[in-house]
């Protein structure tokens, strides 16, 4: 975040399967009477109104027309209720009772000077208002998150393969992470899930990459780009996604980056602690044909040989597969098995169980298709982003080094005495003789 007829067919198979609204609170803080819900926000001083989604226009209006500047407005949890609160308070007392006065052009003639009024959380009343709005929004968000976590009537379609999912939202998110290497984090950390998925789907419909947000000419080009560049993820720097993650609602006036930065500093402060009791859990590699996991490549290869009749080590030796060829073979098999398609006869099945049963009975699992089918550049890229098996593959040349040295390279003893005989029998003389002829 890729030619022969065989290569084209393989490429076709691979490409086909690849790839706010702010919350409104029910009541106002600080004793303001509840107001009817409305998508518009009034000016604090006059009858000017702006849509909630266009609050920047209203802020610009208040600065130009009324000389009012609201500090850190992006940290105000409910902008509309914040404005309504201060609209009422400014009718009760003078603006200078609440705002700091900033004089511009102070050295210019008096008629050219301007006074601007800064409303910020240095004022205890403003800070209390912001905190109350934040707390109310947090309660709303947590309640919404709990409803979504408990919801068993969720229904949506995977944006990558159009497969339908019902039940709990975690099923869809886990599917996209496992089968499409698209990971947006733990489902329990997401809120306003349907809106989040709609935003992502709209970007894909507009042929826009979810990470770099470039626009492409067609869907296949976009999928190819996201796969090759490993852009099957969202851009954490894009503030548009902040409202969909619960961490952004937890602490008043702090973004997720600031919260995470504080956690990282705590880890650095604790580096001197004793970690002698730390036990590292080995990473397991997963079988190509089932869910079996093993801690070592040897154990996994033994399982595939005994349980499925697929001898990876024998295939590697017979075909002389180097490291990157093994990588392409593994990614090819992973892709075909994921698509429930036999990689020899190309027959498709309804389930992985039916596919494996067919391949074992027909022994199609034992033999590889023509090399041109799987030895393609597109299979340099992992089918599963977290495929540990790829990290445990070894180059066959490494294993044959000792054998090559003993069979093909002459070894000269340090105590050899007949140097003249060595010169006459040297392979360099043979090469020189062949060149002269």
N, C-alpha and C positions, 0 to 999 in steps of 0.2 A: 501498500500500500503504500514466433510468439513473443523437386518434392515430388515426392512420388505419390502414387495413388494411395498407398498405405498410409503415408504421412498425412495426406489430406483427410482421409477418413478418421484418423486418430485425432486430428485437430478439431474436426467437426464434432466428434463425440465429447471432447473436453469443453469446447466453447458452449455447447448447448446446455450444460448443467451448472456452469459457474455462477459462476455468478453472472402575548399570553395574557392569554389574558390573565391579569393579576386577580387574585382572590378577593372577593368582597366579603367583609365581615358583617354579621347581623346587627351589631350595635356599635355605637361610637364610644371611644374612651373619653375620659375626662368629664363625663356628665353631659355630653352633647346628646340631644334627643336623636333617636334613630331616624334615618332618612330613607326614602325610597331608593331602591337600586336603580342605577342609571349608568349607561355607558359613557356619559359625558361628565366633564369636570369643569366647574365654574372658576372664573378668576377670583382671587381673594378680595379684590377691590372693586370690580365693576361687573357688568352683566355678560362679559365675554365668556363663551363656552368653547371647549375643545373636546374631541373624542378622547377617551382614555388612552387609546393606542397612539394618539398624537400629542402626548403630554409635552413633548419638546417644544411644540408651537406655543402652548400655553406658557411655559417657562420663558420663552423668548418674549412673548407679549408682556409678561410681568416685569421683565428686566427693562425693556425699552420704554414701556408706558408708565410703569409705576416704580421703577428703580429698585425692585425687590429681587434679591438673590437668595435662593434656598440652597444651603450647603449639603453636599453628599446626598442629593435627591435619589440617587440610584439605590441607596440603602434604606429608603422609606418603604416599609412593607406594604402599605395601602395608601397610595398617593391621593386618591380621591377623598378618603376620610381625613387624611392629614390636612388637605386644603380646606375642607369644610370646617374642621376644628378651628383653624386659624382665621378663617373668614368671619366666624362668630366672635372670636376673641378680639380681633382688630376693630370691631364695632363697639366693644366695651371699654377699650383702653387705647392710648396712643401707640403708634407703631414703634416709637422710640423706647417704650417700656419693655419691648421684647427684642428688638433688633439692635445690633451694633451698626453705627453710622460710619460709612467709608466715604471720605471726601476725595474726589478726583480733581486733577488740575489745581491743586491747592495753591500753587504759586501764580496762577493766572488771575486776571481780574475777577471780581466777585460774580459778575454776570456769566462768566464762562465756566464757573465751578459747578460740579454736580455732587449731590449726596446720594449714595446708594445704601440700601438697608440690607444687612446680612442676617438671615434667620438660620441659626445652626444649633446643634445640640450642646453648645456651651451653656445655653440657657437651660436650667434644670427642668423647666416645664416642657420645653421641646424634647429634651432627652427622655423624660418620662413618657411623653406621648409616643415617641418612636419605639420605646421598649414595649409599651402596651400593645401597639399595633403588631410588633414582631411576635409577641407571645400569643396573641389571638390567631395570627396567621399560622404559627407553629402548631397550635392545637387543631386548627382546621386541616392542616396538611397531614398531621399524624392520623387524624380520624379518616381522612381520605385514603391514606396509604393502607390503613388496617382494613378498610372496606375492600380495597383492591386485592390485598393479600388473601382475604377470606372468600373472595368472589369465585364461585365455581361455574358461573355462566359466561365466562369470558369466551369470546369468539373472534378470531382474526386469521389473516392469511399471511404466510411467510412472504416477505418482500423479495426473496431471492428465488424460491422454487414454486410459489403459488400453492403450497400445501396448506390445507386448512387445519386449524387447531382450536379445540374447545376445552373447556374445563378451567384450569388455572393459568394465569399469564406466564408463570414460570416455565410451562411446557414449551411455549413458543420461543422464549428467550434462550432456554437451554438447547433447543433444536438449532437455532441460528448460530450459537457458539460452537456446538459440536459438529454440525454438518456443513456450516459455511464459514467457520472461523471468524464470525462477526460477534464480538464480545462488547457489550455495553455495561458490564459489571453485574453484580448480583441483582436478581429481580427484586429482592426485598429492599434495595436501596433506591428503587425507582418509584416515582409518584406521578399521577396523571398519565398513566400508561398508554391509554388509547390516543390521547393527544400527542404523546411522544412518538408513537408509531406512525400517526398521520403525518407529522412533520418530516420524518425520515422517508416515508413513502412518497410524499410530494417532491422531495429533492430528487429521488430516483426517477420519478415520472418526468421531471424536468431535465433528465440526463445529467444530473449533477453528482459529482463524487462526494460521498459523505464526509471524507476527511479533508482533502485539499480544496473541495468545493469548486473545482473546475467543471466547465460544461463541455459535453462531448456531442458528436454529431449523431450517434445512434447508440442503441442499448448495448450491442455487442462490444463496441469500442469502450464504453464505460465499464462493462464487466471485466474486460481484458485489462484495462488500466488498474482497477481496484485489486484485481488478483495479482498482477505483476508487481505493483508498487506496495502491496500489502496494506492497502487503504480500506480494508474491511473493518473500519472502526470510525468512531466519531472524533471530531477535533475538540479536545478538552479546552482549548483556548476560546472556542466559540461560546459566548455568553448566552446564546439562544437556548442552549441545552441546560443551563443552570437550574431552571425552574423544575426540571424533571428529576432532580437528585436531592434526596432528603438532607444531605449534608449542608446544602446551601441555605437551609432554614434554621439550623441549629443554634447559631450564635449571632447575637445582634451585631450588625456592622462588619461581619467577616464573610469573605468568600470562601469557597472550598479550598482554594490554594493557600489562604492564610491559615485555615484550620489544619490542613495537612502539613504546612510548614512548621507549625507549632509541635505537631506530633513528631516530625523528623528531628527537631531540636531536642525533644525529650529523649529520643533514642540516642542521639550523639552524647547527651549529658550522661547517659548510663553505660557508655562504652567500657568504663572501668570495672563494671560488675563482673563477677565470676561466672563464666559460661562453661565451666568444666563439666557440668551435668547435661549439657546439650547433646541430644541424640538426633543425628540426621537420618531422616527416613529416606530410603533409596527410592529413586524414581522408577516406576514400572513401565515397560513397553507393552503395547497391546497387540494381540494376534491379528494377522491380516484378515482372518475369516470369522472370528468370534470375539467374545468379550474377555477372553482369558488374558491375564496379565502375568508378566514374569519380571524378576529383578535383573536378570542378565540376558544378553542376546542368545547365549548358549542354551539356556533353559527354554526360551521362547522358540528357538529353532527346533529343539527336540519336541516340544509340544506340537508345533505345526506339522512335523514329520509324522509323529505317531497318531495324532488325532485327525489330521486332514490329508495326509499323504503328500504334503508339499515340503520338499527338501530344499530350503533356501541355500544352504551351504553347498549342496551338490550342484545346484543350478549355477551358483556363482563360480564354482570351479570349472564346470563344463563349458560355460560361455565366456570364461575369463573376464568377468565383470569387474570393472574398476569402481571406485567409490561413487562417482556421479552417475554411472550407469545403474548401480544398485539403487540410488536415490530415485531415479526416474522409474525404475521397475516397481519399487514400493509405492510411489505415488500413483502410478498407473493402476496397480491392483486395488489400492484403496479406493480410487475413483470408480472403478468398475463394480466393486463389491457394494459401494454406497448406492450406486444406481441400480442394484439388483440385476446386473447383467453379467452373463458368463463371458469371460475374456477370450474364450476360444471359439465358441459357436455363435456368440453375440445374441443369444436368446435372453429375453428379459423375463423376470418373474415378479410376482406380487409381493414377496417378502424375502428377506435375506436367508431365512431358514430353508425355503424352497430352493433358492439358488445354490446354497452350499450342498444340499442333498443331491441336486442334479449334478454338480461338478464332481462330487466324490464318487457317485455311481458311474458316471461316464468317464471318470479319470481325467476330465478336462482341467481339474485343479492341479494336476501333476506337471503338465506341459505348458510351455509359454507359447503365445502366438508369435507370428513373424516379428523379427526385431524392429522392423520399420513401424510396427504398430505402437510400441511403447517407448522406443528410444527417440523421443521427440522433445524439443526444447520446453514445451509447455509443462512437462512433468518434472522440470527442475523445481517447480514451486509446490510446496506441500499441500496435499488435499486437506489435511487437518493441521492447523497451526501448531498444536501441541503434540505432534507425533514424536514421541521419545525414541521410537525405533530408528528414525533417521539419524539421531545423534550417536547411536551405538554401532552403526555400520562401520566396517573396516575395509581398507583397500586391499584387494587380493595381492597386490604387488608387495605390500608390507609382509604378508605371510610367506611369500615365496623368496624373500631376499636371501635368507640363509641357503636355500636350495640352489638358487641361481649362482651364488658366490662359489659354492662347492663344485658345481658341475661345469660352469662356463668360464670361470676366471682362473688362470693358473696362479698357484701360490708358491712364492719363492722363499726357500729356507734362508735364514740369516747366515748359516755357516756353509753355504754352497761354495765349492772350491773351483769348479770348472766353469769360469765365466765365459771363456771362449766358446764352449759348446752351447751355452745359453744364448750367446749372441747369434750363432748360426741357426739355431732352432727358433729364434724369436718370431712371433707372428708379424712383427713389423717388416721383416725381410720378405715374408710372403706377400704382404700388401704392396710393398715397393716393387716386387717382381711383377705382380699383376698390373700395376699402373704402367710400368715400362712396356709391357706387351700390348 
